């Protein structure tokens, strides 16, 4: 696997929380770039590989290039410091994961791009994700000039796929959406029709809701397990038993390391708590919003965020002292939350825990 560092001042400008989030994102990319994960994505998205087994697809995957923000924190070895297609200046863009894919029976080559995206909401992104995907696909096509083909040998263009894994899907909205161009006859009849199979995109929508039932789609279920808060040993066992994974040293290390740092979706959890509390307060208050209500909102957001963190630590088998140490709180602060959470096991209903603490 080839690792590339994004040319930014990230490690200098981010605070410790920002660095930890960047580190989580980097581990997520490394996990997605594992050939066993890529093979399952390819099988579900790339038409020419649908009838092949995962074992048959793995050898067809060329060496992935993974772009990392803080590779020094991951201790990666074969780091490339090349700048091509790394800066978003002058029409250049940053790809999370890129790799060539070879269909041995048809001697075809595909160029694949995988992107991990925390949200599809325009309110957060300030753009429609399908528009960004279109730009990425266009760059993957245009950058083949003088690489995959020269002069006017356009039939040497390789098919491209840009696959986006989006992680904020609603409880009932897990889905896989394929995108592409198609020809529509608007006049007359023609035996000849243009082939637009070179241009392909897909959005894989996985859910952030821990209470959601296991997806009926095996790829989505596997991805949701990979990025869930399931304890590491349970996660690795499920990957092996339910999805026939072979836990390589690299893959196991990435899973372990990502479990060691705080939740991949910590930012989303905080946002969900804030949104839920804001909705409740909005229903209660009118024009006379006072400072007292504002303080109540702040206190509740802070307490529910603490509850969420404590519950995650309990699920990982941590005791009161360990949780207090890792969260940099006193044992006296953590103990009532810890005890209330244990009483709510195994569901750990955070709203119920909060109400218990308020009594």
N, C-alpha and C positions, 0 to 999 in steps of 0.2 A: 504494500500500500504506500502511495506517495502522499506526504503531507505538505501542505503549503500554508504559509502564514499570511494573513491579510495585512497589507501595509497600512496600518493605522497606528495611532498613539494609544491604543486601547489599554495596554498594560500600565501606561503612565497616567492616563486621565481617569480611569475608573476607580471608584472606591472599592473596599473589600467586598461589599455585597455585589457590586457590578462584576468584579472579577470572578466570584463564585458562580454567578449566572452565566457568564461567558464560558466558564469551565464546564458547567452542566451541558450547555449547548454543544461544546466540542465533543464531549463524551457521547452525546446523542448522535452526532454525525458519525463518529467512529463505529458505533453500534449499527447504525443504518448501513454503513459501508462494508460490513461483514458479508462475505460472499453468500452465506446461508440466508441472510436477510434479503440481499439483493436478488437472489434467485427466486425467492417467493414473490417479490414485487414484480419481477419480470414475467413470471408465469401468469400472474393475474392481469397484467396490463399490455404486454407486447404480444400481439395476435399470433405471430409466427412461432411463439414458444408455448402457447396454451396447452398443447397436447403433450408436451415434454414433462418429464418428472423433474423435481428439484435437483436430484442427483445428476441428471443429464445436463441441466442448465448451468450448474456451478462451474464446470470446466470451460463454458462458453464466455464467462465473464473475464474481461481484461482487467489489468491493474487499475483500481480506482484511485483518483486524485481527490483528497479531502482537504478543504480549506478550513483552517483553524484560526481562532482569535488569539488564544493564549497557549500555544503548543508547549511552551516551556513548563507549564504547570502539569502537562500530561506526560512529560518525559519521553516524547516520541523521538525516534532515532533518525529515520531517513527523511529529513525535512528539506524541502525545496524552497529556495528563496526567490524563485523566478517571479517576475512581475506581470507577465502576459495574462490578460483577462482578469487581473486581480483588482485593479482600481476602477472605480465607477466613473472615471474621468475619460473624456474623449471617446465615449461610446463603449468603454470596456466595463465588464460587469464581474461580480463575484459569484461563482457557482459553489454551492455547498459540497456536492459530490458529483464527479464526472467519471464515466468509465466507458470503454468500448465494449460492445457485445457482438459475438460472432455466432452466426447460425451455421454450424459445420455442414449440415446436409445440403444447404442451399448456397454455401460459400458467400453469405451476406454479412455485412458489417453494419452495426447500428451504433449511434452515439447517444448515450443516455445521461440525463442530468436528474439528480434527486435533490429536492429542496425540503427542508423541515421548516414549517411555518406555524407559529403559535396561534395565529388568528386569521380568519377570513373576513372579519368585520371591517367594512369600509370606515366606520367611525374610528377604528384604531389604526388602520393602515393608511388612511387618507387616499386610497386608490382601490380599484377592483382587482382582485388577485388574478383574474383571467387575463387582464391587460398586461400585467407584469409577466405572466407566463408566455404570452404572445411575443413579447420583446425577447425573452430568453430563447424561445424557439427560433426566432428570426436571426439572432446572433449565432446560434449553433449552426444554422444553415449558411449564413454569409461567411462565417469564419473558416469554412471548408475550402474557400478559394485559395489555390496554391498550396493546399495541404492534402486534401482528398482528391482534388481535381485541378487541372490547369487549363488555361485558355478557355475554349468553349465546350469542354467535355462535361457538359452538365449531367449527362447520364451517369457519371461517376459520383454524383452526390449521394451521401449516405443518409438513410432515414434517421430522424432524430425523435427522441421522446424527452419531454420535460415533465417530470412526475413530482407533484407537490403533496406532501403529507401534512395535513392541517389538523391541529390538535385541540380545537375548541368547539367541537361539534356537540349538538344537543343530544340528550339521552336517547332519543329515538331516530336520530338522523345519521347514524354511521352508514357510509356509502362510498362507492367508487364511481367517479364520473370520468368518462373518456371524452376528449375533445379532438377535433381535427377539421380539415376542410373536406367538402364533398361537392361534386358537380351536380347542378340542377339544369335540366333541359328546359329552356324558356320558349324555344320555337323549333319546330321541325323534328325530324328523326335523324339519328346518326348511329351507325354501328360503333364508331370511335367515340370513346369518352376519356377525358383526361384522368390521370392517376395522381391523386394527391396523398398517397400513402407515405410520402417522405416527412410529412408534418404531423406530429402527434403530441398530445398532452393528456395528462390525467390528474385528477385531484382525489386523493384518498383521505376521507374525512373520518378521523378517529375521535373518540369521545373523551372528555375530561372528567365525566361524572363517574366517581368511584362506585356508585350504587347501581350503575347500569348492568343489566344482565350481559353475560358473555355474548359477543356478537355472533350471529349465524354465519358470517363470512370469516373463513379461517385466517386469511391474511390480516384483516382488521383485528380479530381477536388476538393474534400473535403480537401485532404492533402495540395494542393496548396493554398487553401483559408486559412487554419490554419496558414501557414507560410508566408503568403503574408503581404504586408504593408497596407492592407485594414484597415481603422479606426476601432477601437475596437467595437463600438456600431453596425456599419454596419456588421462587421465580426460575431458578436454574433447573430444578427438578421438573417443573411444568414444561419448560422449553424442551427438555430432553424427552419426556414421556408423552406429552400431548402434540408436540410439533416436530419430533424427530431431530432435534438439534444435536450436534456434536459440540460440546463446550470446549472450544479451543482455548489455549492459554490467553490469547489476545482478547477473545470475546468475553471470557470469564473475568478477565481483569477489568474490562470496561464496565461490565455489569456491577462488579464489586465496588469500583471506584465511584460510579454514579450513585450507588446506594449509600456510600460514605458521606457524600455531601448532601446538603438540604434539598428539599423536594424540587424536581424539575419544573413543577407547576406552582411554585410558591407565589409567584407574582399573580397568577390567575386566581389562586385561592383567596389572596387578600382582596383582589378586585371583586370576586363573587360575594365575599362577606360585606364589603362596602356597598355594593349594589343592593344586596338584600336588606341591609339596615336602612339604606336611603329610601327604598321603596316603602318600608314599614313606617318610617318617620313621615314621609310625604303624605301618607294616608291619614296621619294623626294631626298634623299641624296645618294651619291656615296662614293667613297673612301675618299673624303675630308670632313669627319664628323668633324665639328668644335665645339668648346666650346659653341658658340652661339646657335647651334642647340640643344645641350644638355640642355642648360638653357631653351630653348623654350619648350622642352619636359617636363621638370620638372615643369615649370610654368603652362602648359596646364593641366597636370595631377592634379596638386594642385587645379586649378580653376574648372575643371570638377568634381573633387571629392566634392568640396564645393557646386557646383550646385546640385549634386545628393542629398546631405544632406539637402539642403534648400528645394528642391522639396518634399522630404519625409515629412519634417516638415509642409509644406503648406498643403499637403494632410491630415495631422492630425489636421488641423484647427489652427495652430500656427500663431501668428502675428509676425511682424518684431522684436519687442523687445524680445519676448519669444524665437525666433529662435536665436537671437544674444546671449542671456544669456545662452541657452542650448549648443550652439556651442563654447561659450567662445570667441566670436568675437565682434567687435564694431558694433553698429547700422549702422555707416557709411559704413562699409565693406559689411554688409548684404543687405542694402537697394537696391542697383542697381541689385543684383542677384534676390532679392525678386520681384522687379517690372518687371524685364524681364521674370521671371517665370510666373507671373500672366498673362502677355500678351500671353504666350504660352499655357494657359489653354484652354480646359481641357486635351489636350494630353501631355503637358509638355515635348516636344521634347528637350532633353538635348543638343543635337548638335546645334539645332536652338537657344536655349538660349545662348549658348556659343558664337555663331556667332554674336548675337545681342549685347552682352557685348563687343565684340572686335571692333564694329563699332565706 
